[in-house]
Every structure is written in C-alpha cells, then in structure tokens.
C-alpha cells in the first residue's frame, strides 16, 4: 500500500507539470500552424513560386521526372517544424527530461545542415543543366553523333558529384558510396571512351580533313576527287558536295577522303574583285 501511495503522490505532483507541458505543445502547434500558413500565402503573393517555375522547374531533369519545387511550401514547412521542435525543447526542459531535450536539440542543430544541403543541390542542378546545354550546343555544332547522349552523361556526372557534396553537408557518411561509385564510373567512362572512340572515328577524320583542306578548296571550284569530277556547290564540317559535270548529279563526299584520295583542281572559282569607292571631296 505504501508503494502505491508513493506512485500516486508522484503522479499528483507531476500532473500539473505534464498538463502545462501538453498545453505548451498544443498552443504552440496551433500558433505555429497559423503563422506558417500566413507565411506561405505571403510568399506566394510575393511571387517566389513563379520565380521557381521560371528558373528551377524548367530544368530538364525536373521536367522529365515531373518534379516541381515549391519554395513557399518548403520554407513554411521548414519553419513550422523548426518552431515545433523548439516548443518541444521548452516542454521537455520544463519536465526535466534531459535525454528527450538533448535529442530534440540535436534535431534542431541538424536543420541548418539540411537547408544548406538542399540549397547546394538546387545550385548543383543549375550548374549541371547549364553545362549540359553548353556541351550539347558544342557537340551539335561539331556534328558529333549521339550529342544528346554525351551531354546527358556530362549532366549526370556533375549531378552525382553535387549529390555527394550535398550528402556530406547533410552529415551523411558517403565514404562507402563514393568509393563504389568511383569504381563504377571509372569502368563506365573507360568502356564509353573506347566504344565512342571507335564509333566516332570517321566523324573525327572528317573534321580533320576539313581543318587541313578548308583553305585549298572553295565553292565554285571544279575538282576531281577519287574519279568523281564536278563543281563544289556545298562545303561543311564533315562533307563536300559536288555537282557532277556529266549529268548534274549532286555527289556528297566525306571530307575524310581528302586525306587519302588525290585531289585535282581543274579550275578555280572566279572571284569578283572588290571595288572600293572613295567619297568625293567637297
């Protein structure tokens, strides 16, 4: 009976503290929810969501995966949970629950790292998308086959490195992941380099032919290449188009032939002289 009486006295003693702590949590929950909803509406009126739609959500990676980043919801939710955790710390300190209080404080200390990791990931998406666009434009200008595929590999390579940095910023141990991914990436890059080197051999040969012979052949020249005679009517980075002298057919010749075949220039194109008219002196 004395043991039960002591338990009852402890319950009676702590009941007001527990009630007050629950009251703090409930009131904080209601107040924080109202304030974060007002904050979300304010951020939407400011136009932060439209700004994200015009820049962040236009990244190809997000569009293809139907992912939409909503800053107003993200910011309001982070602030909501932050203040909710602070209210829990106040309540647990009031109840003198040191273990729970320390755990909640650790969660609060983790929030800045999580925000920094998220910001780093968003900036990394911008950088990866920007480099992908530049790479795609450069590869397409060089008529490199599978330009989109190569640009996509560059994008995911940069994104993967940014993701590793974000995870480290979020205090997640990435040593095991990084070591295994490095081995996998090295094998993929090696296999791709060998395969792509063989596949693009002819294209690179065409570009080399253009580089060394672009000043030797001009539009309008009548040439003979590999037994095919005609007038040069088109010249780009990879091919040479001649109009056959006999039947006016158009013959497309890879520029790599210029490195291996004998080129005979039968006649040069007529270049009209440039006449400069001097203004009359008054």
C-alpha positions in Angstrom: 0.0 0.0 0.0 2.8 2.4 0.8 4.4 1.7 -2.6 1.1 2.5 -4.4 0.7 5.6 -2.3 4.1 6.9 -3.3 3.3 6.3 -7.0 0.0 8.2 -6.6 1.8 11.1 -4.9 4.3 11.3 -7.7 1.5 11.3 -10.3 -0.3 14.1 -8.4 3.0 16.0 -8.1 3.9 15.8 -11.8 0.3 16.1 -13.1 0.4 20.0 -13.2 3.8 20.0 -15.0 2.6 17.4 -17.5 -0.6 19.3 -18.1 1.3 22.6 -18.6 3.8 20.9 -20.9 1.0 19.5 -23.0 -0.7 22.9 -23.1 2.5 24.5 -24.3 2.8 21.9 -27.1 -0.8 22.2 -28.2 -0.8 26.0 -28.1 2.5 26.1 -29.9 1.2 23.7 -32.6 -1.9 25.9 -33.2 0.0 29.1 -33.2 2.9 27.9 -35.4 0.4 26.3 -37.9 -1.5 29.6 -38.3 1.7 31.6 -38.7 3.3 29.3 -41.2 0.1 29.3 -43.3 0.2 33.1 -43.3 3.8 33.0 -44.3 3.1 30.6 -47.2 0.4 32.9 -48.5 2.7 35.9 -48.2 5.5 34.1 -50.1 3.0 33.1 -52.9 1.9 36.7 -53.2 5.5 37.9 -53.4 5.9 35.6 -56.4 8.6 33.2 -55.2 6.7 30.2 -56.6 6.5 31.9 -60.1 10.3 32.6 -59.8 11.0 29.0 -59.2 8.7 27.9 -62.1 10.6 30.3 -64.5 14.1 29.0 -63.5 14.3 26.0 -61.2 11.4 23.9 -62.5 12.4 24.5 -66.1 15.5 22.3 -65.6 15.1 19.3 -68.0 15.9 16.8 -65.2 12.9 18.1 -63.1 10.5 18.4 -66.1 11.2 14.8 -67.3 10.6 13.4 -63.8 7.5 15.5 -63.1 9.2 17.1 -60.1 8.1 20.6 -59.1 9.9 22.6 -56.4 7.6 24.9 -54.5 9.6 27.3 -52.4 6.7 28.7 -50.4 5.7 25.2 -49.1 9.3 24.2 -48.5 10.2 27.3 -46.5 7.0 27.3 -44.5 7.3 23.6 -43.6 10.9 24.0 -42.5 10.0 27.0 -40.3 7.0 25.0 -38.9 9.0 22.0 -37.8 11.8 24.2 -36.5 9.5 26.1 -34.1 7.6 22.9 -33.3 10.9 21.4 -32.2 11.7 24.5 -30.2 8.4 24.2 -28.4 9.2 20.5 -27.6 12.5 21.6 -26.1 10.8 24.1 -23.9 8.2 21.5 -22.8 10.8 18.8 -22.1 13.1 21.2 -20.2 10.1 22.1 -18.1 9.5 18.4 -17.3 13.2 18.0 -16.6 13.5 15.3 -19.3 17.2 15.9 -20.2 17.5 12.9 -22.6 14.5 13.9 -24.7 15.5 17.5 -24.6 19.0 16.7 -25.9 17.6 14.6 -28.7 15.3 17.4 -29.8 18.2 19.9 -29.7 20.2 17.6 -31.9 17.4 17.6 -34.4 17.3 21.4 -34.3 21.0 21.6 -34.8 20.6 19.3 -37.9 18.1 21.7 -39.7 20.7 24.3 -40.9 22.8 21.4 -42.4 19.7 20.1 -44.2 18.8 23.6 -45.6 22.4 24.0 -46.8 22.4 20.6 -48.4 19.1 21.4 -50.2 20.4 24.8 -51.4 23.6 23.1 -52.6 21.6 20.5 -54.5 19.5 23.2 -56.2 22.6 25.2 -57.2 24.2 22.0 -58.5 21.1 21.3 -60.7 21.5 24.8 -62.2 25.2 24.2 -62.8 24.7 20.7 -64.3 21.9 21.9 -66.6 23.9 24.9 -67.7 27.0 22.7 -68.6 24.7 20.2 -70.3 23.2 23.0 -72.6 26.7 24.3 -73.4 28.0 20.7 -74.1 25.0 19.9 -76.3 25.4 23.1 -78.3 29.1 22.5 -78.8 28.7 18.8 -79.8 25.9 19.6 -82.2 27.9 22.3 -83.8 30.7 19.7 -84.4 28.1 17.2 -85.8 29.2 14.7 -83.1 26.9 11.7 -83.2 24.9 11.0 -80.1 25.4 14.5 -78.9 22.4 14.4 -76.5 23.6 11.1 -75.0 27.1 12.6 -74.3 25.6 15.8 -72.9 23.3 13.7 -70.7 26.3 11.7 -69.3 28.0 15.0 -68.5 24.9 16.2 -66.7 24.5 13.1 -64.5 28.2 13.1 -63.8 28.1 16.6 -62.4 24.8 16.0 -60.6 26.2 12.9 -59.0 29.2 14.8 -57.6 26.9 17.6 -56.4 24.7 15.0 -54.7 27.7 13.5 -52.9 28.7 17.0 -51.6 25.1 17.6 -50.5 25.0 14.3 -48.6 28.3 15.2 -46.9 26.8 18.6 -46.0 23.8 16.8 -44.5 26.3 14.9 -42.3 25.7 11.6 -44.0 28.8 9.3 -44.4 29.4 8.8 -48.1 32.8 7.1 -48.0 31.4 3.7 -48.9 29.1 5.1 -51.6 31.8 7.3 -53.0 34.4 4.5 -53.3 32.0 2.2 -55.0 30.6 4.8 -57.4 34.2 5.9 -58.3 34.9 2.3 -59.4 31.7 2.1 -61.4 32.2 5.4 -63.0 35.7 4.6 -64.0 34.6 1.4 -65.7 31.7 3.2 -67.5 33.9 6.1 -68.6 36.6 3.7 -69.9 34.1 1.5 -71.8 32.3 4.5 -73.2 35.6 6.2 -74.3 36.7 3.0 -76.1 33.3 2.4 -77.8 32.8 6.1 -78.6 36.3 6.4 -80.0 35.7 3.6 -82.5 32.2 4.9 -83.3 33.3 8.5 -84.0 36.5 7.6 -85.8 35.1 8.5 -89.2 33.5 11.8 -87.9 36.8 12.9 -86.4 38.5 12.0 -89.6 36.0 14.3 -91.5 36.7 17.2 -89.1 40.5 16.7 -89.6 40.0 16.7 -93.3 38.0 20.0 -93.1 40.7 21.6 -90.9 43.6 20.9 -93.2 41.8 21.4 -96.6 39.4 24.2 -96.0 41.8 26.8 -97.5 42.6 24.6 -100.5 39.1 24.1 -101.9 36.5 26.9 -102.4 32.9 27.0 -103.5 32.7 27.1 -107.3 36.0 25.2 -107.9 35.9 22.3 -110.4 37.6 19.4 -108.8 38.2 15.7 -109.3 38.3 13.5 -106.2 38.6 9.8 -106.4 37.5 9.7 -110.1 34.5 12.0 -109.4 34.6 15.3 -111.2 32.3 18.3 -110.7 31.9 21.8 -109.3 31.9 22.3 -105.5 28.4 23.6 -104.5 28.5 23.0 -100.8 31.1 22.6 -98.0 30.5 22.0 -94.3 32.4 20.5 -91.4 32.1 16.9 -92.5 31.1 16.7 -96.2 31.8 18.1 -99.6 29.1 18.3 -102.2 30.0 18.5 -105.9 27.7 18.8 -109.0 28.8 16.2 -111.5 30.0 17.7 -114.8 28.3 15.0 -116.9 24.8 14.7 -115.6 24.5 17.5 -113.0 24.1 14.9 -110.2 25.0 16.0 -106.7 27.6 13.8 -105.1 28.3 14.0 -101.4 31.9 13.1 -100.4 33.1 12.7 -96.8 35.9 15.1 -96.0 38.0 12.1 -94.7 38.5 11.3 -98.4 40.6 14.4 -98.8 43.2 12.8 -96.5 43.5 9.7 -98.6 42.4 10.5 -102.1 44.3 12.6 -104.7 42.6 15.9 -105.3 42.8 17.5 -108.7 41.7 21.1 -109.0 40.7 21.5 -112.6 39.6 25.2 -112.4 39.3 27.8 -109.8 36.2 29.7 -109.0 36.1 33.2 -110.4 36.4 35.7 -107.5 35.0 39.1 -108.4 37.3 41.9 -107.3 36.1 44.2 -104.6 35.8 47.8 -105.8 36.2 50.5 -103.2 34.5 53.8 -103.9 36.2 56.8 -102.3 33.9 59.6 -101.2 34.3 62.8 -103.3 35.9 65.7 -101.6 33.9 68.8 -101.4 
